[in-house]
C-alpha cells in the first residue's frame, strides 16, 4: 500500500508553474517524479529528480497534476521539501530544499574551504 500525504511538498503557484513548464519542455508524461538524494556537498545534502513509479516504501503527494514521490526514510529524515521558483530563489534557478536542515553542515565545517 502506497502512503499518500499532504504537506510533504511546499510549492508556490509560481514554483508550480515553472516546475510544470520544465516537465512539459522535457516531454515528461505522466508527470510523476521522484525526489531523491543525489549526494552531499559542503553545504549539505543535494537532491535530484527522476521519472519513476511509487512503491510501498514511498510516500506520495499529488499537487494539481504533478505526482511527487519520496522514499519514506528520506521523508522521515528531512520532513519534506520546498521547491522554489527562480524568482523565489533570487535568480539562482529553481531550487529543491529539505524542510529540516542540519545546522552543523556548511562551508564553515569544511577543512579545505569551498571552491568558487
DSSP file (Angstrom, degrees, kcal/mol; ACC not computed):
  #  RESIDUE AA STRUCTURE BP1 BP2  ACC     N-H-->O    O-->H-N    N-H-->O    O-->H-N    TCO  KAPPA ALPHA  PHI   PSI    X-CA   Y-CA   Z-CA
    1    1 A X              0   0    0      0, 0.0     2,-0.4     0, 0.0    54,-0.1   0.000 360.0 360.0 360.0 127.6    0.0    0.0    0.0
    2    2 A X        -     0   0    0     55,-0.1     2,-0.5    52,-0.1    57,-0.1  -0.679 360.0-128.9 -85.8 132.4    1.4    3.4   -1.0
    3    3 A X  E     -a   59   0A   0     55,-1.3    57,-2.6    -2,-0.4     2,-0.4  -0.691  22.5-164.7 -83.5 125.0    1.3    6.1    1.6
    4    4 A X  E     +a   60   0A   0     -2,-0.5     2,-0.3    55,-0.2    57,-0.2  -0.850  15.1 166.6-106.3 148.5   -0.3    9.4    0.4
    5    5 A X        -     0   0    0     55,-2.3     2,-0.3    -2,-0.4    57,-0.3  -0.948  28.2-127.4-150.3 169.9    0.1   12.6    2.4
    6    6 A X  S    S+     0   0    0     -2,-0.3    57,-0.0     1,-0.1    55,-0.0  -0.878  85.6  28.8-119.3 156.8   -0.3   16.3    2.2
    7    7 A X  S    S+     0   0    0     -2,-0.3    -1,-0.1     2,-0.3     3,-0.1   0.617  77.9 116.9  69.5  15.5    2.3   19.0    3.0
    8    8 A X  S    S+     0   0    0      1,-0.2    73,-2.8    -3,-0.1     2,-0.5   0.863  80.4  39.6 -72.6 -36.5    5.2   16.8    2.1
    9    9 A X  E    S-e   81   0B   0     71,-0.2     2,-0.5     2,-0.1    -2,-0.3  -0.952  70.9-161.1-116.5 128.7    6.0   19.3   -0.7
   10   10 A X  E     +e   82   0B   0     71,-2.6    73,-2.8    -2,-0.5     2,-0.3  -0.949  25.9 155.9-106.0 126.0    5.7   23.1   -0.3
   11   11 A X  E     -e   83   0B   0     -2,-0.5    73,-0.1    71,-0.2    -2,-0.1  -0.971  32.4-136.2-151.6 132.9    5.5   24.9   -3.7
   12   12 A X     >  -     0   0    0     71,-0.6     4,-2.9    -2,-0.3     5,-0.2  -0.283  35.1-103.2 -78.6 170.6    4.0   28.3   -4.6
   13   13 A X  H  > S+     0   0    0      2,-0.2     4,-2.5     1,-0.2     5,-0.2   0.903 125.4  49.2 -60.7 -40.7    1.9   28.8   -7.7
   14   14 A X  H  > S+     0   0    0      2,-0.2     4,-2.2     1,-0.2    -1,-0.2   0.910 112.4  47.5 -65.5 -41.6    4.9   30.4   -9.4
   15   15 A X  H  > S+     0   0    0      2,-0.2     4,-2.6     1,-0.2    -2,-0.2   0.906 111.6  50.8 -64.7 -41.9    7.1   27.5   -8.4
   16   16 A X  H  X S+     0   0    0     -4,-2.9     4,-3.2     2,-0.2     5,-0.2   0.937 110.6  48.6 -59.9 -47.6    4.5   25.0   -9.6
   17   17 A X  H  X S+     0   0    0     -4,-2.5     4,-2.5     1,-0.2    -2,-0.2   0.906 113.2  46.8 -62.5 -42.1    4.1   26.7  -13.0
   18   18 A X  H  X S+     0   0    0     -4,-2.2     4,-1.9     2,-0.2    -1,-0.2   0.911 115.0  46.6 -66.1 -42.0    7.9   26.8  -13.5
   19   19 A X  H  X S+     0   0    0     -4,-2.6     4,-2.2     2,-0.2    -2,-0.2   0.920 113.1  49.1 -65.5 -44.2    8.2   23.2  -12.5
   20   20 A X  H  X S+     0   0    0     -4,-3.2     4,-2.6     1,-0.2    -2,-0.2   0.909 109.5  52.2 -61.3 -43.1    5.3   22.2  -14.7
   21   21 A X  H  X S+     0   0    0     -4,-2.5     4,-2.7    -5,-0.2    -1,-0.2   0.883 108.0  52.6 -60.1 -39.1    6.8   24.1  -17.6
   22   22 A X  H  X S+     0   0    0     -4,-1.9     4,-1.2     2,-0.2    -1,-0.2   0.919 110.2  47.2 -63.1 -44.3   10.1   22.2  -17.1
   23   23 A X  H  <>S+     0   0    0     -4,-2.2     5,-2.7     1,-0.2     3,-0.3   0.923 114.2  47.0 -63.3 -43.9    8.3   18.9  -17.2
   24   24 A X  H ><5S+     0   0    0     -4,-2.6     3,-1.7     1,-0.2    -2,-0.2   0.895 107.8  55.6 -65.3 -40.1    6.4   19.8  -20.3
   25   25 A X  H 3<5S+     0   0    0     -4,-2.7    -1,-0.2     1,-0.3    -2,-0.2   0.786 112.2  44.5 -63.3 -26.2    9.6   21.2  -22.1
   26   26 A X  T 3<5S-     0   0    0     -4,-1.2    -1,-0.3    -3,-0.3    -2,-0.2   0.193 113.9-118.1-103.0  15.4   11.1   17.7  -21.5
   27   27 A X  T < 5 +     0   0    0     -3,-1.7     2,-0.8     1,-0.2    -3,-0.2   0.853  49.2 171.2  52.2  42.2    8.0   15.8  -22.6
   28   28 A X      < -     0   0    0     -5,-2.7     2,-0.3    -6,-0.1    -1,-0.2  -0.762  13.6-166.7 -86.0 109.0    7.6   14.2  -19.2
   29   29 A X        +     0   0    0     -2,-0.8     2,-0.2     1,-0.2    -5,-0.0  -0.980  68.6  32.1-144.0 131.9    4.2   12.4  -19.2
   30   30 A X  S    S-     0   0    0     -2,-0.3     2,-2.1    35,-0.1    -1,-0.2   0.654  93.8-127.1 -69.0 162.5    2.8   11.3  -17.0
   31   31 A X        +     0   0    0     34,-0.4    36,-3.1    -2,-0.2     2,-0.5  -0.522  59.2 137.8 -83.6  77.0    4.0   13.9  -14.6
   32   32 A X  E     +b   67   0A   0     -2,-2.1    20,-0.7    34,-0.2     2,-0.4  -0.985  25.7 175.1-125.1 117.4    5.3   11.6  -11.9
   33   33 A X  E     -bC  68  51A   0     34,-2.8    36,-2.5    -2,-0.5     2,-0.5  -0.965  22.7-142.6-130.9 142.9    8.7   12.5  -10.4
   34   34 A X  E     -bC  69  50A   0     16,-3.5    16,-1.6    -2,-0.4     2,-0.6  -0.866  11.0-145.5-100.8 133.0   10.8   11.1   -7.6
   35   35 A X  E     +bC  70  49A   0     34,-2.9    36,-0.5    -2,-0.5     2,-0.3  -0.882  33.0 174.1 -93.2 125.1   12.8   13.4   -5.3
   36   36 A X  E     - C   0  48A   0     12,-2.6    12,-2.9    -2,-0.6     2,-0.4  -0.935  39.5-100.0-136.6 154.3   16.0   11.5   -4.4
   37   37 A X  E     - C   0  47A   0     -2,-0.3    10,-0.3    10,-0.2     3,-0.1  -0.610  32.6-176.8 -71.8 126.1   19.2   12.1   -2.5
   38   38 A X  E     -     0   0A   0      8,-3.5     2,-0.3     1,-0.4     9,-0.2   0.434  52.2 -77.6-106.7  -2.2   21.9   12.9   -5.1
   39   39 A X  E     - C   0  46A   0      7,-0.9     7,-3.1     9,-0.0    -1,-0.4  -0.853  50.1 -74.0 136.5-171.9   24.8   13.2   -2.7
   40   40 A X  E     - C   0  45A   0     -2,-0.3     5,-0.2     5,-0.3     2,-0.2  -0.966  33.3-179.4-128.6 143.0   26.4   15.6   -0.3
   41   41 A X  E >   - C   0  44A   0      3,-2.9     3,-2.0    -2,-0.4    65,-0.1  -0.672  52.6 -85.4-123.7-177.5   28.4   18.8   -0.7
   42   42 A X  T 3  S+     0   0    0      1,-0.3    64,-0.3    -2,-0.2    67,-0.3   0.722 129.6  54.5 -66.7 -18.1   30.0   21.1    1.8
   43   43 A X  T 3  S-     0   0    0      1,-0.3    -1,-0.3    63,-0.1     2,-0.3   0.317 121.2-100.4 -96.7   9.4   26.6   22.9    2.1
   44   44 A X  E <  S+C   41   0A   0     -3,-2.0    -3,-2.9    62,-0.1    -1,-0.3  -0.725  70.6   0.4 113.6-160.5   24.8   19.7    2.9
   45   45 A X  E     -C   40   0A   0     -2,-0.3     2,-0.4    -5,-0.2    -5,-0.3  -0.305  55.0-150.9 -70.1 149.5   22.6   17.2    1.0
   46   46 A X  E     -C   39   0A   0     -7,-3.1    -8,-3.5    51,-0.1    -7,-0.9  -0.952  11.3-155.1-118.8 141.7   21.8   17.6   -2.7
   47   47 A X  E     -C   37   0A   0     -2,-0.4     2,-0.3    49,-0.3   -10,-0.2  -0.870   8.6-170.6-120.6 150.1   18.6   16.3   -4.2
   48   48 A X  E     -C   36   0A   0    -12,-2.9   -12,-2.6    -2,-0.3     2,-0.4  -0.799  15.8-127.3-130.9 173.6   17.7   15.3   -7.7
   49   49 A X  E     +C   35   0A   0     -2,-0.3     2,-0.3   -14,-0.2   -14,-0.2  -0.936  25.0 171.0-124.2 145.5   14.6   14.4   -9.6
   50   50 A X  E     -C   34   0A   0    -16,-1.6   -16,-3.5    -2,-0.4     2,-0.4  -0.991  39.0-106.1-149.9 153.7   13.9   11.3  -11.8
   51   51 A X  E     +C   33   0A   0     -2,-0.3     2,-0.3   -18,-0.2   -18,-0.2  -0.682  61.8 136.4 -77.6 130.3   10.9    9.8  -13.5
   52   52 A X        -     0   0    0    -20,-0.7     2,-0.3    -2,-0.4   -20,-0.0  -0.930  49.8-105.9-161.1 177.7    9.9    6.8  -11.5
   53   53 A X        -     0   0    0     -2,-0.3     2,-0.1   -19,-0.0    16,-0.0  -0.905  38.0-107.8-117.6 150.2    6.9    4.8  -10.1
   54   54 A X        -     0   0    0     -2,-0.3     2,-0.2     2,-0.0   -52,-0.1  -0.438  32.6-168.1 -75.9 148.9    5.9    4.7   -6.5
   55   55 A X    >   -     0   0    0     -2,-0.1     3,-1.6   -54,-0.1    -1,-0.0  -0.719  42.2 -90.6-124.2 178.7    6.5    1.6   -4.4
   56   56 A X  T 3  S+     0   0    0      1,-0.3   -53,-0.2    -2,-0.2    -2,-0.0   0.696 123.1  60.2 -65.7 -18.7    5.2    0.5   -0.9
   57   57 A X  T 3  S+     0   0    0    -55,-0.1    15,-2.7     2,-0.0    16,-0.4   0.205  96.2  84.2 -94.1  16.4    8.3    2.1    0.7
   58   58 A X  E <   - D   0  71A   0     -3,-1.6   -55,-1.3    13,-0.3     2,-0.4  -0.727  66.6-139.1-114.1 162.1    7.4    5.6   -0.6
   59   59 A X  E     -aD   3  70A   0     11,-3.2    11,-2.4    -2,-0.3     2,-0.4  -0.941  24.5-159.3-114.9 147.6    5.2    8.5    0.3
   60   60 A X  E     -aD   4  69A   0    -57,-2.6   -55,-2.3    -2,-0.4     2,-0.4  -0.967  14.0-176.7-132.0 139.5    3.3   10.3   -2.4
   61   61 A X  E     - D   0  68A   0      7,-2.3     7,-3.2    -2,-0.4     2,-0.6  -0.995  12.9-152.9-135.4 133.4    1.7   13.7   -2.8
   62   62 A X  E     - D   0  67A   0     -2,-0.4     2,-0.5   -57,-0.3     5,-0.2  -0.915  10.0-173.9-104.9 124.3   -0.2   14.9   -5.8
   63   63 A X  E >   - D   0  66A   0      3,-2.9     3,-2.5    -2,-0.6     2,-0.4  -0.968  65.6 -51.8-120.2 114.1   -0.2   18.6   -6.4
   64   64 A X  T 3  S-     0   0    0     -2,-0.5    -2,-0.0     1,-0.3   -48,-0.0  -0.431 123.9 -21.8  53.2-111.5   -2.6   19.6   -9.2
   65   65 A X  T 3  S+     0   0    0     -2,-0.4     2,-0.5    -3,-0.1   -34,-0.4   0.147 118.9  92.7-114.8  22.4   -1.4   17.3  -11.9
   66   66 A X  E <   - D   0  63A   0     -3,-2.5    -3,-2.9   -36,-0.1     2,-0.6  -0.962  59.8-153.6-114.4 129.6    2.1   16.5  -10.7
   67   67 A X  E     -bD  32  62A   0    -36,-3.1   -34,-2.8    -2,-0.5     2,-0.4  -0.898   9.1-159.8-102.5 124.0    2.7   13.4   -8.5
   68   68 A X  E     -bD  33  61A   0     -7,-3.2    -7,-2.3    -2,-0.6     2,-0.4  -0.878   4.9-165.3-105.0 134.3    5.8   13.7   -6.2
   69   69 A X  E     +bD  34  60A   0    -36,-2.5   -34,-2.9    -2,-0.4     2,-0.4  -0.959   9.9 173.9-120.6 135.7    7.3   10.5   -4.8
   70   70 A X  E     -bD  35  59A   0    -11,-2.4   -11,-3.2    -2,-0.4   -34,-0.1  -0.997  37.8-109.5-139.4 137.2    9.8   10.3   -1.9
   71   71 A X  E  >  - D   0  58A   0    -36,-0.5     4,-2.5    -2,-0.4     3,-0.5  -0.432  32.1-124.7 -60.9 137.4   11.2    7.3   -0.2
   72   72 A X  H  > S+     0   0    0    -15,-2.7     4,-2.8     1,-0.3     5,-0.2   0.874 109.6  51.9 -56.7 -41.5    9.7    7.1    3.3
   73   73 A X  H  > S+     0   0    0    -16,-0.4     4,-1.8     2,-0.2    -1,-0.3   0.861 110.1  49.3 -66.3 -33.8   13.1    7.1    5.1
   74   74 A X  H  > S+     0   0    0     -3,-0.5     4,-2.2     2,-0.2     6,-0.2   0.905 111.9  48.8 -69.1 -41.8   14.2   10.2    3.1
   75   75 A X  H  X S+     0   0    0     -4,-2.5     4,-2.7     1,-0.2     5,-0.4   0.931 110.6  51.1 -61.3 -45.4   10.9   12.0    4.1
   76   76 A X  H  < S+     0   0    0     -4,-2.8    -1,-0.2     1,-0.2    -2,-0.2   0.884 112.4  46.8 -60.3 -39.1   11.4   11.0    7.7
   77   77 A X  H  < S+     0   0    0     -4,-1.8    -1,-0.2    -5,-0.2    -2,-0.2   0.891 127.2  24.8 -70.9 -40.3   14.9   12.4    7.7
   78   78 A X  H  < S-     0   0    0     -4,-2.2    22,-2.1    -5,-0.1    21,-0.7   0.471  93.6-134.6-109.1  -3.6   14.2   15.7    6.0
   79   79 A X     <  -     0   0    0     -4,-2.7    -3,-0.1    -5,-0.2     2,-0.1   0.763  66.2 -47.1  57.4  31.8   10.5   16.1    6.9
   80   80 A X        -     0   0    0     -5,-0.4    19,-2.4    -6,-0.2    20,-0.4  -0.454  68.0 -92.4 105.9-177.0    9.5   17.1    3.4
   81   81 A X  E     -eF   9  98B   0    -73,-2.8   -71,-2.6    17,-0.3     2,-0.4  -0.945  12.4-142.9-141.8 155.6   10.8   19.5    0.8
   82   82 A X  E     -eF  10  97B   0     15,-3.1    15,-2.7    -2,-0.3     2,-0.6  -0.984  12.3-158.2-120.4 128.9   10.3   23.1   -0.5
   83   83 A X  E     -eF  11  96B   0    -73,-2.8   -71,-0.6    -2,-0.4     2,-0.4  -0.945  12.9-164.9-108.6 121.8   10.5   23.8   -4.2
   84   84 A X  E     - F   0  95B   0     11,-2.6    11,-2.0    -2,-0.6     2,-0.0  -0.845  15.1-128.1-107.8 141.2   11.4   27.4   -5.0
   85   85 A X     >  -     0   0    0     -2,-0.4     4,-1.6     9,-0.2     7,-0.2  -0.283  36.6 -99.0 -72.9 169.5   10.9   29.2   -8.4
   86   86 A X  T  4>S+     0   0    0      1,-0.2     5,-2.7     2,-0.2     6,-0.6   0.916 126.5  48.4 -55.1 -45.6   13.8   31.1   -9.9
   87   87 A X  T >45S+     0   0    0      1,-0.2     3,-1.6     3,-0.2    -1,-0.2   0.912 110.1  50.3 -65.2 -42.7   12.4   34.3   -8.6
   88   88 A X  T 345S+     0   0    0      1,-0.3    -1,-0.2     2,-0.1    -2,-0.2   0.766 108.4  54.6 -66.4 -24.0   11.8   33.0   -5.1
   89   89 A X  T ><5S-     0   0    0     -4,-1.6     3,-1.3    -3,-0.2    -1,-0.3   0.060 122.7-108.0 -96.5  22.9   15.5   31.8   -5.2
   90   90 A X  T < 5S-     0   0    0     -3,-1.6    -3,-0.2     1,-0.3    -2,-0.1   0.841  76.2 -49.5  55.3  40.9   16.6   35.3   -6.0
   91   91 A X  T 3 <S+     0   0    0     -5,-2.7    -1,-0.3    -6,-0.1    -4,-0.2   0.587 109.9 119.2  80.5  10.6   17.5   34.5   -9.6
   92   92 A X  S <  S-     0   0    0     -3,-1.3    -2,-0.1    -6,-0.6    -5,-0.1   0.238  80.0-103.7 -92.5  14.3   19.5   31.4   -8.7
   93   93 A X        -     0   0    0     -7,-0.2    -1,-0.3     2,-0.1    -4,-0.1  -0.137  61.6 -35.1  87.8 170.0   17.3   29.0  -10.7
   94   94 A X        -     0   0    0     -3,-0.1     2,-0.4   -76,-0.1    -9,-0.2  -0.312  66.3-156.7 -61.9 150.5   14.8   26.6   -9.3
   95   95 A X  E     -F   84   0B   0    -11,-2.0   -11,-2.6     2,-0.0     2,-0.5  -0.990  17.7-160.4-137.0 141.7   15.7   25.1   -6.0
   96   96 A X  E     +F   83   0B   0     -2,-0.4     2,-0.3   -13,-0.2   -49,-0.3  -0.981  25.6 171.6-120.6 115.8   14.7   21.9   -4.1
   97   97 A X  E     -F   82   0B   0    -15,-2.7   -15,-3.1    -2,-0.5     2,-0.1  -0.923  32.5-114.5-127.6 149.0   15.5   22.1   -0.4
   98   98 A X  E     -F   81   0B   0     -2,-0.3   -17,-0.3   -17,-0.2   -19,-0.1  -0.488  17.5-135.6 -75.5 152.6   14.7   20.0    2.6
   99   99 A X  S    S+     0   0    0    -19,-2.4     2,-0.6   -21,-0.7   -20,-0.2   0.868  95.9  55.1 -72.9 -37.0   12.3   21.3    5.3
  100  100 A X  S    S-     0   0    0    -22,-2.1     2,-0.4   -20,-0.4    -1,-0.1  -0.876  74.6-172.3-101.5 122.9   14.6   20.1    8.0
  101  101 A X        -     0   0    0     -2,-0.6     2,-0.7    -4,-0.1   -57,-0.0  -0.949  25.5-127.3-118.9 132.7   18.2   21.3    7.7
  102  102 A X    >   -     0   0    0     -2,-0.4     3,-1.6     1,-0.2    -2,-0.0  -0.688  16.6-156.4 -76.8 113.1   21.1   20.2    9.9
  103  103 A X  T 3  S+     0   0    0     -2,-0.7    -1,-0.2     1,-0.3    -2,-0.0   0.633  86.5  68.3 -67.6 -13.6   22.6   23.4   11.2
  104  104 A X  T 3  S+     0   0    0      4,-0.0     2,-0.4     5,-0.0    -1,-0.3   0.453  85.5  83.5 -86.0   0.0   26.0   21.7   11.7
  105  105 A X    <   +     0   0    0     -3,-1.6     2,-0.3   -62,-0.1   -62,-0.1  -0.874  59.6  94.5-106.0 135.2   26.6   21.4    8.0
  106  106 A X  S >  S-     0   0    0     -2,-0.4     3,-1.8   -64,-0.3     4,-0.4  -0.941  85.4 -66.8 166.0 177.6   28.0   24.2    5.9
  107  107 A X  G >  S+     0   0    0     -2,-0.3     3,-1.2     1,-0.3     6,-0.2   0.772 121.0  66.5 -62.3 -26.2   31.1   25.7    4.5
  108  108 A X  G 3  S+     0   0    0      1,-0.3    -1,-0.3   -66,-0.1    -3,-0.0   0.708  98.7  53.8 -69.2 -17.0   32.4   26.6    8.0
  109  109 A X  G <  S+     0   0    0     -3,-1.8     2,-0.6   -67,-0.3    -1,-0.3   0.522  85.0 100.1 -91.8  -5.5   32.8   22.8    8.6
  110  110 A X    <   -     0   0    0     -3,-1.2     3,-0.5    -4,-0.4     4,-0.1  -0.710  59.5-157.8 -86.7 121.5   34.9   22.1    5.6
  111  111 A X  S    S+     0   0    0     -2,-0.6    -1,-0.2     1,-0.2     3,-0.1   0.758  91.7  43.1 -70.2 -24.6   38.6   21.9    6.4
  112  112 A X  S    S-     0   0    0      1,-0.2    -1,-0.2     3,-0.0    -2,-0.0   0.539 107.9-124.3-100.4  -7.3   39.7   22.7    2.8
  113  113 A X        -     0   0    0     -3,-0.5     2,-0.4    -6,-0.2    -1,-0.2  -0.012  32.9 -69.0  82.9 164.9   37.3   25.5    2.1
  114  114 A X        -     0   0    0     -4,-0.1     2,-0.4    -3,-0.1    -7,-0.0  -0.788  38.5-132.7 -98.5 133.7   34.9   25.8   -0.8
  115  115 A X              0   0    0     -2,-0.4    -2,-0.0     1,-0.1    -3,-0.0  -0.689 360.0 360.0 -80.3 133.8   35.9   26.3   -4.4
  116  116 A X              0   0    0     -2,-0.4    -1,-0.1     0, 0.0    -2,-0.0   0.385 360.0 360.0-107.9 360.0   34.0   29.1   -6.1
